[in-house]
Amino acid sequence: MHLFLLGVSHRTAPVDLRERLDFSSGDLSAAAEQIAARPSMSESVVLSTCNRSEIYVASDDPARAREELVTFLSDYHHVPAQTFQPHLFALENSAAVAHLFRVAAGLDSLVVGEPQILGQVKDAYQTAAAKHCVGSVLNNVFRWSFGVGKRVRTETALGEGAVSVSFAAVALARKIFGRLKGRQVLVIGAGEISSLTAQHLRAQGVGDIVITSRTHAHAEALAAEVGGVAVPWDGMVNALGSADIVITATGSQRPIITRAQLDAAGHRRSAALFIIDIAVPRDVDPAVGEIEQVFLYNIDDLQSIVEENLSKRAAEVERAESIVNEEVTRFMAWQRSRSAVPTIVALRHRFEAIRASELQRLEGKLAPLPPDARARVDDVTRLIVEKLLIEPTEQLKALPDEETQAAYTEAINRLFKLQQDEDSLKRP
Amino acid sequence: MNTLPLILYAAAGIAYAIHFARRDATIGRAATTLLLFGALVHTFVIGMQTMEVRHVPIANPSRAVSSFVWLLTLSYLYLEMTTDERSMGVFILPLIVGLQVIPAIYPGMESQDPVLDSPWFWVHISSLLFAYASFGLAGILGVTYMLQFKEIKKKHLGYFYTRLPSLQILDVMNSRAVTVGWIFLTLGVLVGVVWTAQARGVAPNDPNLKAMSLDDPKIFVAVVTWAVYSFAVGARRALGWTGRRAAWLSTVGFAFAMLNFLAINYFVTTSHTFY
C-alpha cells in the first residue's frame, strides 16, 4: 500500500485556479468519502486552505489513483482537467510524507511559520477520520505529522515574531501594557490596517474602542465592525485624554496630533500611551514621541519590525528543515519495522509448528520421562526457537530501505517455505 | 559552612543565564530546582548557626549578609512562583552569588555584646534585612525596566524585548517591592531609634551607643536611603512618577542600601561595631 498525494498549492498554481479547486466552501467529509470510495484508493484526507488543495490517499496503484483523482477534481469542481493538469503536483511515499511534515511544520506556507496550518491539517484529518476514510496508512502519517509540527514550533523560532503590521502593533502593546484587558483604544480615521489592528486588540479583551473619523459614517461603519463606539470628529482631543492605545490612519496632509494637543487633552504624563501612526504622511508630530511615557510607532517602524521578524524566521528555516528530514527518516524506519512484523510472525509460526510436530513425533520416547523432565524438554526446545529468532527479528526490523526489505522478505519466504497470503505480508 | 549554598546558587545562576539566552523551559526548571535546593541548604546553615549561638546569626556583618542573601533568595523565589516568570533570575542571581561570597570567605564570629540582648534587636535587624531584600528585587526590576524601556522607546526591539515580561508588569512588581521594603525600612529605623534611647539608660558608657547620631556614616546613609524610598513611594502616588522614573529611583535607592550594608558596615561605621 502506497501513500499518494495530488494537489495544487501557492507554489504551483495561481490564486484564481486555487479558488476554483478549493474544497473548504463545500462539504469536506463528503469529498473525502467520495474519493475513498473509488476502486484504486482505500483511504483519503482532503486538506484545503486558501493556499492549497491537497488530496492524500492510500493506494496500491498510484498511477491509476492519479487518473481517478484528476477525474474526480474535474467533476467535483466542474473545471476541465486540462486547465489544472499542468499545475498539479504529485508525490509518493517518502516524498509525500516529507511534504505533509513540511506543511504541518509551516515550512510550505506562504508566510513561513504561520500558526494556523497545523490546526487545519488536524481538522482535515479529523473530518476524514469521522467518516472512516482513514486507515492505517493515513492514520500513522497524519498523527506523526502533528508531532512534527509541534516539535518545529517548540524547538525553533520559526513561528515567532509578528509578521504583519497589525500583529506587530498588538505584540508591542502587550509588551508595554501586559494584559490588554480593559485598556482604552482610540482609532482615528478608518482604514484596513486600523480595522485589522482594532480587531486583534478586541480579541485581546481591550475595553472600549472609540472611533472617530472626519466622515462620521466611516467611523460608524468601523465601530459596527469591531464592536466600538463612534464619536464625532471634534470629540477627538477629549477621547485622547483617556486613551491608552491610539491608532491613527487619516489622509490628513498635516499632523493631527501635536504635542500641544496632547497636553491639552490632559493626558496624564505618568500613564503610558502607545500611539500607532499608520498614516502616510504622518498624523502624529514626531515631537510627541519625546514625551517620556509616549511610545510612538509609525508605519515604517512597524514595517521594519515585520521585516526583521521575517528574516529571523528565514534564519530558522534550515533548522526546521533538518527536523523535518530527521522525522521523515524516523517515520520511514518505523514504518519498515512495522511492515516486517507479518514476516516475523510467519517465521515464528513456522518454527513453532516444527517444534510442536517434532515433540509430537517423539511423544512415544518422551512418555516414560517423569513430569518435570518432560517439562524441561519443552522449555529447552522453546528456548532454542526463541534464540534462533532473536537476530533475524532485529535484522528484519532495521533494514535500511524498502527494496532491501522486499528482497529479504522474499528470501525468507523461500528459505523457510512460509505459508501465507501475499496481502498479509504487504500490510504494515 | 556558607560555601555549599554558594556553590548551589552559582550553579543556579549559570542555569538561569542559559535559560535566559536559549529560552529553554527545561533548563529554566532546573535553575529553579537548584535555587530551591540552595535555599534549603542555606536554611539549614542558618538553623545550625542559630542553634550554635542561640539566636538568629545576624549580629556580625558577614552573618547578616548571609541572612540577607537567604531572605533575598526566598523573596525572589516567591516572586518567581507567583508570577510564573523566570527571566528575572539571570539578573538577581549575580547579586545573590556575589554577596554570598562574603560569608563564605569571612565566616566571622557572632557578637556576644550584652547590649544586643534585647527583643528590639531582632525586630530592628530582621526588618532591615527584609527591607533590603525587597529593595534588591525592586532594584533588579528597575534595571530590567530601563533596559526594556530603552529598547521599545528607541524602536530597537532586541535581546531584552523578546525575553522580559511587559513594562506594566515590571512596574507593578517594582511598586510592590518598594512599598513593602519601605514599610520594613521605616519599622527598622524607628525601632532602632527607640531601642537606642532605651539602651542608653541601661549602658550609658557603651562606645557604640555614644556614636549613635546623624554624624555616624551608617546612620546618615540609612536616613538618606529612607528619604530616597519615601520619595519614591510618595512621588508614584502624588506626582505620577511611575515607569522609568520609579525604576531609576529604585536602583539609586538600592545603591545606597548596599553602600550602607557592605562598605560602611565593614569599614567606616563607629556606631554599629558589635564584633
Interface residues (C-beta under 8 A of the other chain):
Chain A: E160 L172 R174 K175 I176 F177 G178 R268 R269 S270 A271 A272 E292 Q293 F295 Y297 D301 I305 E308
Chain B: Q148 I152 K153 K155 L157 Y161 T162 P165 S166 L167 Q168 I169 L239 G240 W241 T242 G243 R244 R245
